Amino acid sequence: MVNDKIVIHGAREHNLKDISLSIPKDKLVVITGLSGSGKSSLAFDTLYAEGRRRYVESLSSYARQFLGQMDKADVDSIDGLNPAISIDQKTTSHNPRSTVGTVTEINDYLRLLWARVGHPICPNDGTLIERQSVDQMVDRVMDLPERSRIQILAPVIRSKRGEHKEVFKRIQRAGYVRVIVDGEMHEITDEFELDKNKRHSIDIVVDRLIVKENIRSRLFDSVEAALRLADGYMDVDVIKGERINFSEYYACPICGFTVGEMEPRLFSFNAPFGACPDCDGLGMKLSVDEDLVIPDKDKSLGEGALVPWANSKYYTAMLEQACTALKIPLDKPYKKLTKRQKDLILNGSKGKKIKFHLEGDFGVNDTVQEFEGILNNINRRYHHPMSKFMRDAMGKYMTELTCSTCHGKRLNEKALAVKVNGKDIAEASDLSIAKALEFFNSVKLSEQEEMIAKPILKEVRDRLTFLINVGLDYLTLSRSTGTLSGGEAQRIRLATQIGSNLSGVMYILDEPSIGLHQRDNDRLISSLKKMRDLGNSLIVVEHDDETMKQADYLVDMGPGAGVYGGKVMAAGTPEEVMKNPHSLTGEYLSGKKIVPVPLERRKGNGKKITITGAKENNLKDISVDFPLGKLVVVTGVSGSGKSTLVNLILKRALAQKLNNNSAKPGKYESIKGYKNIEKIIDIDQSPIGRTPRSNPATYTSVFDDIRTLFAQTNEAKMRGYTKARFSFNVKGGRCEACHGDGIIKIEMNFLPDVYVPCEVCHGTRYNSETLEVTYREKNISQVLNMTINEACKFFENIPKIHRKLQTIVDVGLGYVKLGQSATTLSGGEAQRMKLASELQKLSTGNNFYILDEPTTGLHTDDIKRLLEVLQRLVDEGNTVLIIEHNLDVIKNADWLIDLGPEGGDGGGQVVATGTPEEVAQVKESYTGQYLKPVLKRDTELTKQMINNKKEQGES
């Protein structure tokens, strides 16, 4: 068949070297290669960009104006291209309202299910709530205190947009005189000009009564009239009291609790009808955090236990006088005070007035008033500050805490009153996906309910099964998408695409195995194969050995990275690539090359950091030792609690103790041994700079040294130039036409913005005077255009510059240009740039480094280099702690901490600790099971390599 291949001719996007390639259609194709070798340039910037552009070009001009203009990829031609869908890692929403349930659309089906087959249960007395008759409503009104003044209201419009002119005409024709519009009483004859874009509420005043025995008949008629006007709804407005809602639908006959209209929007935390009124459906609320106010509970009130008041004479005097009046000891440790005494300190005297004699900035003040309490005081000074300084100062003691009204469930009490099989919708969403599937498989309904729920339950079960198939059984539907890793977010989108059952589509994925334990990899690969079998082409950028071996077709990019890459080194089946002598990936896949295993593990320095009683998220009250002076790796299946233990508890607790950081750690009892380290350094994959002006030279501070060197040249001294002259960020030496950017943005009305080189400096960033100063016949702009490899050789006689550049080369980033924009670096490259910056510093050997999955985006050969750098840090006496699934990193550790045994509720326990050899012998450890054969094979190969080197040296 002619159309069974995607044929690329002359691809030159980014660093691609005019490559031509044929990729089979309807197959699982993996593109691999070194970091920066051109994988993403081929998959995303060429194939996906062109597939998307062609699809958009086929739409009408009217539709295209909403989608924006797409740039054409730098390629001669691509034949046989299908519509493309990209499933990458950059689409995680950080909107706090976005959850796993909302992005997978499972929440939509759950809301429909609870609305149609849910049973309202009164939260006050547990009574099953059923629809009210007119008699029940009248009885409830007659139970109000005698002589109560009431209005019978018909709520004809409830929070709906529009001008509602017809409604007012209808009310007038019906003969009613008064209406309440948006909470204000009006005569029906008034002129109403409502904003059609805003939501409005309109109530008809049907009758006004005083509660007494002889009104029952009139009340009955009025209630019937109100129900008729408002389609079964009626409100009773008690003057100087609360409004009571009635409905012919659902209300508790005992306490009068009303659920209201059982519609899907009632169960949405993104709609005002369902959201908790206190936190607006976020589940969290900015509140004063007691732990930040009283960080050291061993201190007494007299010793300054209340940190916000400790340095204030005014508040110290107030506290002393309040404690004297309330009989609270000032010399007793705070933790030994009674519950009542603590409550008085935190929340105030609540009605009891105290005589105060206070001296402040505004003179002497003698008052008799309630004691406010420190929490109320901080809250008031934060929300109603006298200055921005005060607001900022009080903000240090505020944190996002679980809403006390809904307890993190996000919904109001009416929505939470509705149950299906004994669970409200929030409880069902809090189940792990595996347990949620069990729950929905075992739902017991009546025959009629079964008919209604059947299509809804089918969709819910199918979607949950897809999520389980991509290894996400440990997540909950209520989990915020902002807390997901890139790999988890990508696999959620993958599960959604599997559910769509599309065919004839080209899916392009970016390392879907990130954050996935080897145990779950098989399920992911089978999901990818299922999509392929539906008749789709899958193009996956991946470094995982198992995924590459299971691929139908493998493309290896190389031979190096950056300017040294961009060529196809090998293409074919995995077996063909393994036999290809030019393929670096093939050599690692076939076992000809390996990441060596250290034959001896470090003993460390004998010291340790101990976390006790960790119980945040799914951690089961565990205590963990982190030995110092070693390379420590925390492992475990996805969702076992690794990130919670390291990032939420250990990292934040150390930052709090060592740096007085205000970020609150997760729940734990104590941390010991933190004085054994000097500082904590978090090396993550966040960008090293957010503007194009930031680059490797400025980030690693080597640019300061280069500018100093240029300022010391004879030419610069003659002209009186300082090092500031060679900066492109300040006036003086930079080109003022482009402000040192080197490019100018030209806005096009109907086309995308075009960036063109500056006509004055021609992209050099500097003015002509500055460029006349040279060092070894190179000006400052030419130096910035050098790769770090070239610059390292160029500055080899300048030890200070050479040492800094050499560390960047050591972490495998020699291909990056000195002046390359930081925004163009990948996450892995940014992380290694941070490592290089740390390596430059003269280490005291007492630092504690934390890295979360540093192998993301790295080829096996890059991992080998990364490990050499990390081992250097540990050899200097530092401690390196890594969260990782990659077996090449795990086998190089001095100490492993394996969490599990499962993910989600089934995890949160320490399964095994020890050297890799010791963990490999633990049968309960999934990590140990996968590590054992790899460790055995690679240890033997490492010994062979050492013996071969010895023999070569002797010969």
N, C-alpha and C positions, 0 to 999 in steps of 0.2 A: 504493500500500500504506500502511496505517495505521502499521505497525510498522517502517517503514524509516528512522525518525529517532529520535534521543535528544532528548527535549523537556524543557528545564529551565525551571521557573517560580520566580521569586523567590529567587534565590541571594544570600545575604547573608554568607557566610563571610568572616571577616577584613574586607578593605576593599571587598568586592563590593557594589555599590549596587543591591541588589534587582533583579538582571538576569534577563531571560528570553531563552532562546536555543534554536534548533533546530540539531542537529548531525547530518549524514547518517551512517547506519550503513554498515559495510563499506567505508569510504573512508579515505584517508590525510588526516587533519585536522591542521593545524598551528595551534597557539595561540601568538601572538607579542604583542609589546608592550614598552614600557619596563620596565626592572628595577623591581620593586615595584609593577607596575600591576595585579596580580591574576591572572596567568597560572597560577601554581601553586595559588592559592586555588581557581580554577575547576577545573583538571585533577585535582589530587591531593586537595585538602581537600574538594572537593564531589563530583565524579564518581567518583573512585576510592574515597573514604571511604564513599560511599553504596552503590556497587556491592559492595564488600567486606562492608559491614554486612548488606546484604540476603541475600547468599549465606550468611553465618554464621548469620543468623536462621533460615534454612531448615533448618539442621541440627538434630539432636536436642539436647535439653537436656544430655544426657550429653557429647556432643562439644563443645558450646559452653563447658563449664566448663574445658576445656583451652585454649581460644582467647582467653579474656578477653572482657570486655564492650567493645563498640564504640560510640563516641559517634555520635549522629545529626548529619549535616551540617546547617548552618543554611540550609535551603532548603524552599520550600513543597512542591514536588513535582518528581520526575524520572520521566518515562515512557520506556519502551522501553530500559531499562538492561540490559546484558549482564553476566555475571560478569566482574570486573575483575582484571587482573594488572598490578602496577606494576613497571616496570623503571627504577629510579632510580639515583642515583650514591652512595647512602649505605649500600650493602650490601656494600662491600668488606670482606673478613675480614682482620684484622691478626694472625690466628693464624699463627705461623711454619710450621705444618704444612700450611697451605692453599696449594695451587699451582694454576696454570692447568689442569693435568691432573686434579686432584681435583675442582675445581668444575665442570668440563665433563663429568666422569665418564669421560673417555677413559682415565684411569689404570686404572679398573676393568677395561676391556676389554683393556688392555695386559697387566695382571697375569694375566688369564685366558689370553691368547695365549702368554705366556712359560711359563706353567705347563703348557700342553697341547702345544705344539710346540717348546719350547726345548730346546737341547742343552747339557748341562753340560760345560764345558771346565775341566780342572784349572788353577788359576792358577799353580801351581808349575812344572809341566812341559809344559803345553799338551796333555795327553792327553785324548782324549774319554772322559768318565766314563760307565761303564755299570753295570748292576746287578751286585752281588757274589753269588757262589755261596757255599755253606757252606764248601767247600774253601779258597776265597780268604781267607775270614775266619779260619779256623783257621791258615792259613799266616802271616797277619799277626800273630796272637797268638804263635805259636811263634817269630817273629823278635824278640820282646822279650828283653832281657838275661836270661840264665839265673839262676834263683833269684828272679826277680821275683814278688812276691806279688800275685795278681789276684783280682777278684771278677767273675763272669759275671752281668750284670744284665739283667732283662727290664723295659724301661720301659713299664709298662702304662697309666699315666696321665701325660700331659705337659702341665703348665700348664693344667689345666681346673678350673672352679669346681664345687663340690659337696661332699657329705659322703663319697661313695664307699663307703658301707657294704657294698654288694653286692660290690664289688671285693675288699674284705678277706675276706668270707665265701668268695668263689671261690678266693682264694689259699690259705686255710686248708684248704678241701676238697681242693685239689690236693696238699696235703702239704708245702708250703714253710714254713720256720721263721722266716726273717728277711725283713724289708722295710725299704727306705730311704724315709722319708716326709719330703719337703721338705728333703733333705740330711742327715737324722738317722736312724741305725740303730735299729730297733725289733724286738722279738719279735712274731710274729703274734698271740700271745695277749694282748698289751697292749690296753688300752682306747683307742680312737681317737675323739676328738671334734674333727672338722675343721670350720672355719668355712665354711659353704656359699657365702658371698659372696666368698671369696678363692680365688685360683688355687692348685692343689696339684699336686705331682709325686710319683708312687709308682713305685718300682722293686722288683721281686722279686729277692732274692739267690738265683740258681739254683744257683750252685756257687762254692766258694772253692778256689783252686789255687795251687801254686807252679810256675812255668814250668821244665820239664825234659823230657827226651826222651820218657819213657814215659807222658806224660799225653795224647798226641794222641787216642787213642780216646775217653777220658772227656771231653776237651775238645769233640770232635766232637758227642757226645751232648748235652752241656750247651748248646752253641751252638744245636743244632737245637731243643732244648726252649725256650730263651729266645726264639728267633725265632717259635716257635709261640705262645707266651704273649703276645708283644707285637706280633703281626701283622706280622712281617717286620723288626722292629727289635731290636737288641741293643747293649748298652754293655759295655765292659770297663773296670772301675775298677782302675787300677794303683795299688796302695798306695804312698804317697809319690811319686806321679807324676800324670799327667793322665788324664782319662777319655777313652777312645777310642770314637767312635760308629760303629756298623756298621749296614748296612741291606741287605736283599735288593734294594734299589732302586738307588741311585747312590753309588758310591765309587771313587776313583782307585786302580787296582791297583798303582801305583808308590809313591806317597807316602802313600796312605791317606786323602787328602782326601775328606770325605763331604759331599754336598749335602743329603741329607735328603729329606723329603717334598716333592715338586714340586706344591705347592698355591698358589693365588693369594695367600694370606696371606704366603708366603715373599717375595713381591715388593712388599710394602707397607712403607713406611718409618714407618707409623703403628702397626704391630703389632710386638710384641717378637720375633717369629720372623724378621722381615725387616730390622728396623732395625739400623743400625750400633751396636754396643754402647758405643762411646765417646761419640758425640754424641746417642744415642737417636733417631736418624732426623732430626735437624735440619740436618745438613750443616755446621753452625757450632758452634764451641765457644768459651767464654770463656777466652781465653789471654793470656799476657803478650805485648805487642806490642813487638818489638825497636825499631821506629821511634819509639815513644813513650819508651822507655827511653834511647835514644841518638838524639835528634832532630838533633843537629849532628855529623856524622861527620868533620868537619874538625878537631874538637877532639881533643886527646890524652887519655889516661886521667888524666894528672896535672893537666890543665886542667879536669877535671870532666865528661868526656864522658858518664859514667854518671850521669844526672840524679838518680835516686832516692837515690844514695849521696853525691852531691856535697857536701851540707851536714852530713854525719854524720862526726864524728871517728873513731868506732868502725869504721864500714865503710870509711872512707878508709884507715885504718891496715891493716885486713884486706886491702884490695885491693893496697896497696903491698907488703906482706909476701908475698902470693900471687904477685904479678908478679915479685918478686925471685927467689922459689923456682922459678917456672916459666919464668924468663928471658924475660919479656914486657916490652918497653920502655915506660916511662911517658910519655916525651916525644915519641913518634911519633904522628901523626894516626891516629885509630882506623881510618879507611878504608884505611890503608896497612899495617895488620897482616896477617899471614898468616891463611889460613883456619883453621889449627890454633889459632893464638893467640886468634882471635875465639871459637872454639868453647870454649876453656878459660875465657875470661872469662864467656861467656853460660851455659854448661852445667856448669861446674865441672871439678875435676881428675880425676873418675871413677876413684877407687881410690887415686890417689897422695896420701899424707898429707903435710901441711905443718905445721911448727912455728910457732904463732902466739903473740905476746905482745900482748894487747889490753887497753886500759883503757876501761871503760865506766861506766855509772851504778851498776853493782853491784861496782865495784872492779876490781882487776887479775886477768886471766885468762890463764894459760899453758896452752895445749893443743896436742896433736898430732892433727890431724883433716884430713879432705878439705876442699878449697875448694868451697863450695856452688855458686858461679856465680850471677850476678845474676838470671837468669830463674827459677831454682829458689827463690831467696831471696824474690822478690816473690810467687811463687805460694804459697809456704808462709805468708808473712805475711798474704796475702789470705784464704786458706781457713782458717787457724788463727790469727787475730789475737789479740793480747793486749788490744785495746780496739777500740771502734767507730771511733775516730779513725784507728787504724792501718789498719783495713780500708778506710776511705774514702780514706786517703792512697795505699794500694797500688792501689785501684780505678782511679786515674787512668791507670795504666799497663796496664790490662787492656782488651781489646777482643774483639769477636766475630770470630774468625778461622776460616778454612776448616778443618774437621776433618782432622787429619793421618792418620787411619786410613782413612776412606772417601774423602778428597779432595773432599768436598762432594757425593758421590753419594748420601748418606743411608742406603744399604743395606749389609748385611754381606757378607763375601766369598762366602758361599754363594749369595746371590741374584745377585751380580754375576758369578758363574761361569757362569751360564746365558745362552746366546747364541741369538739368532734372526738368521740371515743375518750372523753375525759381530759383532753388536752386543748388548751387554747392555741391560737395560731403562732404565738411567740414561743411557746414551749416546743411545738413541733419544729419550728425553725432553729431552735437551739440544739436539736439532736444532731449528731454527726450524720453525714450523708448515708453511711452504711446503716445506722440505726433508724434513720428516717424511712429508708426503703422497707425495713422490717415492719415499721409502724404502719405504713400505707398498704403493705401487703396483708396486714392482719386487721384492717378496719372493719368493724361489724356495723352494718346498717340495716334498716328495715327494707322491705321489698321495693317500696316506692322510692326511697332514698337511693337504693342501689341503682335503679334505672337512671336517676338524675346524675349520680356521681360517676357512673361507669366511664364515660368519655374523659372526664376530668382526671380521674385516678390513673387512666392509661397514660395520659401525657406526663403526669407527675412521675410515675414509675419509670417510664422510658427515659426521661431526662436525668433522673437520679442514677439509673443504670449506666448511662453514658459517662457521667462524672466518675462513677466507680471504676469504669473501664480505662480511664486515663489516669488512675492512681490518686484520685482526690477523695477517697472514702472517709478521710479523717476530718475534712472541713465541715463547718456547719453552714446552713443557709443564711444565718444571721451575721456571719463574719463579714466585716467591712472590707471592701476590695482594696482600700488603701493599705491594708496590712499584708496583702498577698505578695509573694515574691514574683519576679518576672515570669518564671517558669510556670507557677501556679495559675497566674492570670492567663497565660497563653493556652494552658491545657483546658481551662474553662471555656475559652473561645473555641477550642478544638472540639470539645464535647458538644457545644451548641451547633457547630457546623455538621458534625456527624448526625445530629438530630434532624437537620434540614433535609437530608437525603438528596442533595443535589448531585448531578453527574455532568461530565463534560467540562469541569472547572479545573483550573490550575491553582492549586493551593501552594503557597510559599510560606514555610515555617522557619523560625529562627531559634535553634537549639531548644526544642520542646522538652528535652530530658533534664534541663537545669532544675536542681533542687529535688531530683527524684532518686530514691534509693534503688540499687540494682534489683532488689526484689520486685519493685513495681515497674521496672523497665519493660518487662515482657508484655504487660497489659497495654502500655503505651504503644509499643510496636504493633501489637495485634489491632489496636484502634486505627493506626495509620494504614495498615494493610486493608482494613475494612473499608476505609474511605477510597483506597485505590481500587478495590474490587467493585465499587459502585460505578466505576468508569471515570475516575478523576486522575489527574496527573499531580503527584506530590513531589515538590522540590524542597528538600530539607537541608538547611545549613546546620551541620552537626559535627561534634568531635567524639561522640560516644562510640566506643569500639563495637558494642553489641548492635547498635542501630546501623553502623556501617556494614557489618557482616551480614545483616538481614536485608540490606538494600538490593534492589534489582539492578541498579546502575550506580556507579560511584565516580565522582569527578574530583580529582585532587589538584588544587591550585598551588602555585609556588613560583620559583624554588625558594624565595625568601619572602620578606614582608615589605610593605610600602613600595618604594621605587624598585626594589629587588624582586617584587612578585608580579602578579598579573598575568601569568602564563598557565596554560593547562599542562600539568606534568604527566597526568595519566587519566584515562577515562575508559570505563568498561565495567564488567562485573567485579565484585570484590576480589574474586580469585585472580582475575587478570591484573588488577591493580597491585595485588600482593607480589606478583611475579615481575612487575615492571621495575627495573633497576633505577629509574629516575624518580620514583615516588617515595618520598620520605614517609608518608602515611602508610604506604604498603609495607615498608620495612618494619614499622611498629606493629601493624596488624599481623604480620607473619611471624613476629617474635625475633627477627634478625636484630632489631634494636629494642632496648627496654629502658625504663627509668630504673637505675640501679637501687638496690636495697642496702641500707647501712647494716653491716654485719655485727656491729655493736651498738647498743642503745645507751644514750647518755644517762648518767646517774643523777644529774641535776645538782643543785646546791644544798639539798636537804631541807629546804624551807618550802612552805606551801601556803596557799590561800584557801580557807575553808568557808563554804556557804552552808549554813544549816537551816533546816525548816523551810525549804523553797516550795511554795504552793501556789504560784501564779498560774493562771490558765489551767492546763491539764497536769501540772507537776504534782506528784503525790507526796507532799511533805518530805522531800528528799534532802539529804546532806551530801555534798560533793567536795572532794579535795582536788585542788588544781596545783600540782607540783611546779615549783619554780626552777628556772634554768634549763627547761626542756622545751621540745617541740610537742605541744599537747594538741590532740585532735578530738573534737566532740563529734560523734557519729550517731547514727540511728535512722530508722525509716522516716519517711516524710510525715511530719505532724507529731513526732515523738516528744517534742518539747525542747529541742536544741536551741532554737533562737530565743525562746522564752528564758531559758536558763542563762545563756551567755549575754544576749543583748538587753533583755528587759531587767534581769536581776544583777548578774555579775558586773557588767559594764557600767550600769547606772549607779550601783552601790559603790564601786571603786571611784567613779567620777564624783560622787557625793562626798565621800570620805577624803579624797585627795585634793579635789579642786573646788569643793563647796558648790558643786553643780546642783541646780534646782530641779532637774528632771527626776521625777519620783520613780524609784525602782519598783519592780514587782514585789509581791508578798514574800517575805523571808524573815526568819527570826534573827539571825546574826551573821556577821562576816568577821573572820579572824585572819590575821597574817597580812593585812593590807599594808602595814608599815614596812614590810620586807621589799616593797617596790617603790621606785621614785615617781614614776608617772605612767599613765595609761594612754596608749596611742591606738586610735581606731582607724584602720586603713580600709576604707570601703570603696565601692565602685562609683561613687558620685563624681560628677565632673570636677576637674581641677580648676575650672573657671567657667563663668556663665556668659562671658562676652568674647567676641572674636579677638579682642585686644590681648586676652590672656593666652600665653603660649608656654611650651616647655622651658624656654630660656628664662622667662619671668618667674614661673612657678618654682623652679629649682634655684632661683637667685643667681644663676651663673651669668645672667645678662648684666647684673650690676658689675661683676668683675670684668666682663668684656667691655662695658662702657668706660670703666676706669682705665683699662688698658689703652683704649682709643684716645682717652683724654691725656694720656702720658706720652703720646707720640709727639715728635718735634713740630709737625704741622699744626696739631691742635694747640700746643703751647704758644706757638707764634701767633695764632689767631685768638688766643685767650679763651679757648673752649673748655668748659668743665664737663664732667660726665653727664650732666643734665642735658647738654647739647645733643647727646646721642640717644635720647629717649623719644619715642614716637607718641608718648602720652601727654607731653607738655609743650607749650609754645617755645619756640627757639630754633630747634634743629629740624622739627618735623615739617612736612609739607602742609601748609595751611589750607590748600584747596580741598584736600580730602581729610584734614585733621589727623593725619597719620594713619589712616585706614588702608591706604593704597588702592582702594576701590571707591567708586561713587555709585549710590543707588539711584536709578532713574525710574520714577513711578510711571507706569503705563496704565491708562484708563481701563482698557478692556483686556489687557494681557498681564501676565505675571511681571513683578518688578524685575528690572534688568540691572545687573551689577557689571559695570565696565571699569577697566583700569583707569586710574586718574590720569588725565591728559597732561598734567603739569609734571608729576613725579614718575609717571609711567609704572605705577605699582610699587615703587621702591620705598614709599612712606616718608622719605626725608627730602629736604630741599637740596638744591645743587651744591650749596656751600658746604653742607655737612658731608655730602658724598665725596667731596674732594679730599677728605682726610682718610688715609688708608693705613692699614697695618699689613705688612707683607703683601702689598699690592692688592689687598681686598678692602672694600669699604664696608661700613656697618650693615648695609642692606644685603650685600653679597654673603656676609657671614650668617645673617638670619636665614638665608635661602639654602645654607648647607645642611645636609643630613648630619645627625649627631655623630655618625661614624666618620664623616669627612672632617667635622669640626674637631673631633678628638685628635685626629692626626695633625690638623692645622695648628692646634694649640699645644702640641706635645711638649714644647719647651717652657710652657707657663704652668708650673705644677698645680697652682690653686684652681685654675680653670680645667686643666686636664683631669684632675682627680674627680671633680664634679661630673664632667661629661662621661668619664669612664664608668661611673656608677650607673648612668642611664644605659650605656652599652651593655653592662653586666646584667641588667634586667631584661635585655632583649629588645630594647627600643632604639637601637642604632639607626634604624631606617627612617625614623621620624625627623622632620626638619626642625631646626632650632626655633624658627618663627612660625611654625604651623599653629593654626588657631586651635585653642583648647577644646572648642565645641565640636571639632571633627574627630576627636579621639574617642575610641570605644570605651566601655566601662572597664574592661580588662586592662587597656592601655593606661587609663587614668589611674587605676589602682597601682600598676607597676611604676608609674611616674611618682606616686606618693612614696612607694617603697624606696625608690632611688633617692628621693629627697631626704628620707630618714637615714639612709646609708651614708649620706654625705656628712651627717652630724657626728661629732666625736662622742661616742656612746660611753656612758658610765657603767653600762652593763646591768642596770637594774630596771630596765623598761619592760612594760607588759604590753605586747602588741596583740590586737584582736582583728582577725580577718574572717569575714563571712563569705564562704564559698568563693575563694579567690580564683578558682580554676574556670569560672564562668567565661566562655568565649575563648578559652585557651586550647591550643593543639597540644598533643602529648609532648612534643619537643619543647614547647613554651613552658609546660608544667615542669619539665626537667630543669629549665633555667630558673624558674620561679623558686623551686625547692632549693637550688644552690644558694640563692639570695637569702631565703629564710633560714637556711642552716648557718649561713654566715652571721646573721643576727643572733642566733642562739649560741654560736661559738664565742661570741663576745660577752656572754653571760646573761643575755636577755631571755625573756620568756615569750614564746609565740603561741597563741591560742587560735586554733582554726576550727570553724564549723565546716564540715566537708563530707561529700559522698564519694568523691573520686578515690579509687583504690590506690592509685599511684601516690597520692598524698598520704592516705591512711597507712600504707605500708612503710612510709618514711618517718612516721611519728615515733617519739620516744615513749609517749604515754597516750593511751586511748581511753575515752570515757564514752561508753555506748549506752544510749538511752532507748527506751522502748517499753515492752517488746513490740507493741503496735503503734499506730498513729491515733490522734484524738484521745477519746476517753480511755482507750486501751493502752495508752502510752504514759509518759511522765514518770517512769521509774528507771533507776540505774540497773541495766542488765549485766554489764561487765565493765571492769576497769583493769588496766595493766598494759604491758607492752603488746604490740601487735601479735606476737607469738602466743602470748597468754590468752588474749581475746579470741584468737582463732580456734582455741580449744574449747570455748564455751558453746555448747550445743544450742542454748536458748537464744544466742545472739545471731540475728540475720546477717549483721555485718561480718561476724566471725565466719559464718558459713561461706560467704562469697570471698572473704579475704584468704581463707586457708589455702585453696589451690593456687591462687595468684602468688601468695607469699612463698609457697614451696617452690614453684617454677622459677620465680625471679631471684630467689636467694641462690639457687643452684647456678643460674645464668650469670649472676653477679660474681660468684666465686670463680666460674670459668673465665670471665673477662679479666679478673685480677690475675689469675694464673697465666693467661695468655700474655698479658702485659709484662709479667715477671720474666717469662720465657723470652719474649722479644728483647727485653732489656739485657738479659744475660747473653743473648746471641749478638 
